């Protein structure tokens, strides 16, 4: 009889013990641990970007021939470029500033008959307006008027039937438009974008092969932006 009472008492305690423990322990839902709210980062102030990219020019100009007799061309737009600048961003993420970029276009396709390049420097003031995606992510759109300087076409021919060319072009200006994705981090920003620009070069001095060159094109770029 005593054994039976002890057994019943033990079963009763075993059944109510979890409810006693649950009253003292607060369980944190798993969802609240996984879905931590993202806090907006400070975006206003001065920034310095490092910019790298490449693109395609709107016009290819024949300057040499390959051993098979095909045209080898050069474009005054597109090519590869890198640069930096300084910008200021307001509390509403409107950005104004300018960058300086060094651009070079090379011969396509490469041929043993010679080489060619068109090099220039661009000063690009611009304004960017934001479309907010979430707290720290934006789509920016905008543009500006760029100054394109020190344009120089150099063609070195290894073929006796083709002449080498050295032509300097006048400084010029042109509109550009940008569309980019921006992601904010505590120490900086990462951007990826596309730029369309409309530029035309006119010969200033040197050999006359192309008195005018269409320097328009579309560029794709990446940049990491340091917050100051």
C-alpha positions in Angstrom: 0.0 0.0 0.0 2.8 2.4 0.9 4.7 1.5 -2.2 1.6 2.2 -4.3 1.2 5.7 -2.8 4.9 6.5 -3.4 4.5 5.4 -7.0 1.4 7.6 -7.5 3.1 10.6 -5.9 6.1 10.2 -8.2 4.0 10.1 -11.3 2.1 13.2 -10.1 5.4 15.2 -9.7 6.7 13.9 -13.0 3.6 15.2 -14.8 3.5 18.7 -13.2 7.3 19.4 -13.1 7.6 20.6 -16.8 4.8 23.1 -16.2 6.6 24.4 -13.1 9.8 24.9 -15.1 8.0 26.5 -18.0 6.6 29.2 -15.7 10.2 30.4 -14.9 11.9 30.0 -18.3 11.1 32.4 -21.1 11.6 30.8 -24.5 12.8 33.2 -27.3 11.1 32.4 -30.7 13.5 31.2 -33.3 12.1 33.7 -35.9 13.1 36.6 -33.8 16.7 35.3 -33.7 16.9 34.8 -37.5 15.0 37.9 -38.7 17.1 40.5 -36.9 15.9 43.9 -38.0 18.4 45.8 -40.3 19.3 49.2 -38.9 19.8 52.1 -41.3 23.4 53.2 -41.7 24.5 56.8 -41.8 24.8 57.8 -45.5 25.5 61.5 -45.4 29.0 63.0 -45.8 32.0 63.0 -48.1 33.1 59.9 -49.9 36.0 58.8 -52.1 35.3 56.1 -54.7 37.7 53.7 -56.5 36.2 53.0 -59.9 37.1 50.2 -62.4 35.3 49.2 -65.5 35.1 48.6 -69.2 32.7 49.1 -72.1 31.9 49.2 -75.8 32.2 52.1 -78.2 29.5 52.9 -80.7 31.8 53.0 -83.7 34.7 50.8 -84.7 37.3 52.5 -87.0 39.5 50.3 -89.3 43.2 51.2 -88.8 45.1 48.0 -89.7 44.6 44.6 -91.3 45.3 41.2 -90.0 47.5 38.7 -91.8 44.4 37.2 -93.2 43.3 40.5 -94.6 40.5 41.2 -92.1 40.1 44.7 -90.6 41.5 45.5 -87.2 39.7 48.4 -85.6 39.9 51.0 -82.8 37.1 52.7 -81.0 37.2 56.1 -79.4 34.6 54.9 -76.8 34.5 51.9 -74.6 37.7 50.1 -73.6 39.0 49.9 -70.1 39.2 52.6 -67.4 39.9 53.4 -63.8 39.6 56.5 -61.6 38.7 58.2 -58.4 37.0 61.3 -57.2 35.2 63.0 -54.3 31.4 63.2 -53.7 29.1 64.5 -51.1 25.9 62.7 -50.0 23.0 64.4 -48.3 20.7 62.9 -45.6 18.3 62.0 -48.4 21.0 60.2 -50.2 21.3 62.7 -53.1 24.9 62.6 -54.2 26.9 65.3 -56.0 30.5 65.3 -57.0 33.0 64.4 -59.7 35.6 61.8 -60.7 38.7 61.8 -62.9 39.1 58.7 -65.0 41.9 57.4 -67.3 40.5 55.5 -70.4 42.2 53.5 -73.0 40.8 51.6 -76.1 43.0 49.0 -77.8 43.1 47.4 -81.2 40.5 44.7 -81.9 41.5 42.0 -82.8 45.1 42.0 -81.8 47.4 41.4 -84.8 51.1 41.0 -85.4 50.8 43.6 -88.2 50.9 46.3 -85.6 49.1 47.9 -82.6 46.8 50.8 -81.9 45.3 52.7 -79.0 43.1 55.7 -78.2 43.8 57.2 -74.8 42.1 60.0 -73.0 41.3 61.5 -69.6 37.7 62.3 -68.5 36.6 64.8 -65.8 33.0 63.8 -64.9 30.8 66.0 -62.6 27.5 64.4 -61.9 24.4 64.1 -59.7 22.8 60.9 -58.5 19.2 60.6 -57.2 18.1 57.6 -55.2 15.3 55.1 -55.3 15.2 53.3 -52.0 14.9 49.5 -52.1 15.5 48.8 -48.4 17.2 50.6 -45.5 20.8 50.3 -46.8 20.2 49.5 -50.5 19.4 52.0 -53.3 19.0 52.3 -57.1 20.7 55.5 -58.2 20.0 57.3 -61.5 21.4 60.6 -62.8 24.1 62.0 -65.0 26.2 65.1 -65.9 28.3 66.8 -68.5 31.8 65.4 -68.8 35.0 67.0 -70.1 37.1 64.6 -72.2 40.8 65.7 -72.5 44.1 64.7 -74.1 42.6 62.4 -76.7 45.4 60.7 -78.7 45.3 58.1 -81.4 48.5 56.1 -82.0 48.8 53.5 -84.7 52.1 51.6 -85.0 52.3 49.5 -88.2 54.7 46.7 -88.8 53.5 46.4 -92.4 55.4 48.5 -95.1 52.1 49.0 -96.9 50.5 50.8 -94.0 51.6 54.0 -92.3 52.0 54.7 -88.6 49.6 57.4 -87.3 49.9 59.8 -84.4 46.9 62.2 -84.0 46.0 64.5 -81.1 42.4 65.5 -80.6 40.9 68.6 -79.1 39.3 68.6 -75.6 35.6 68.1 -75.8 32.5 67.6 -73.7 29.5 65.4 -73.7 26.5 64.2 -71.7 26.5 61.0 -69.7 23.7 59.1 -67.9 24.1 56.5 -65.2 22.0 53.8 -63.5 23.6 51.9 -60.6 22.9 49.7 -57.6 24.3 50.8 -54.2 24.7 48.8 -51.1 25.8 50.5 -47.8 28.2 49.1 -45.3 29.5 50.6 -42.0 32.8 51.7 -43.6 31.8 52.3 -47.2 29.6 51.6 -50.2 29.7 49.1 -53.0 28.2 50.1 -56.3 27.7 48.4 -59.7 26.4 50.4 -62.6 26.0 51.2 -66.3 26.8 54.5 -68.0 25.9 55.8 -71.5 27.8 58.8 -72.9 27.7 60.9 -76.0 31.0 62.4 -77.1 32.7 63.5 -80.4 36.4 64.3 -80.9 37.8 66.6 -83.5 41.4 66.5 -84.7 43.7 69.2 -83.3 47.1 68.2 -84.8 49.1 65.3 -86.2 48.4 62.8 -89.0 45.0 62.9 -90.6 43.3 59.6 -90.6 40.1 60.4 -88.9 39.3 64.2 -88.7 36.4 63.3 -86.4 35.9 60.4 -84.0 32.7 59.2 -82.4 33.6 58.6 -78.8 30.1 57.6 -77.6 29.6 54.3 -75.9 28.3 52.2 -73.0 30.4 51.3 -69.9 29.9 48.9 -67.1 31.7 49.6 -63.8 32.2 48.6 -60.2 33.3 50.9 -57.4 34.1 50.7 -53.7 33.4 54.0 -52.0 35.2 55.0 -48.8 33.4 57.2 -46.2 35.4 60.0 -44.9 
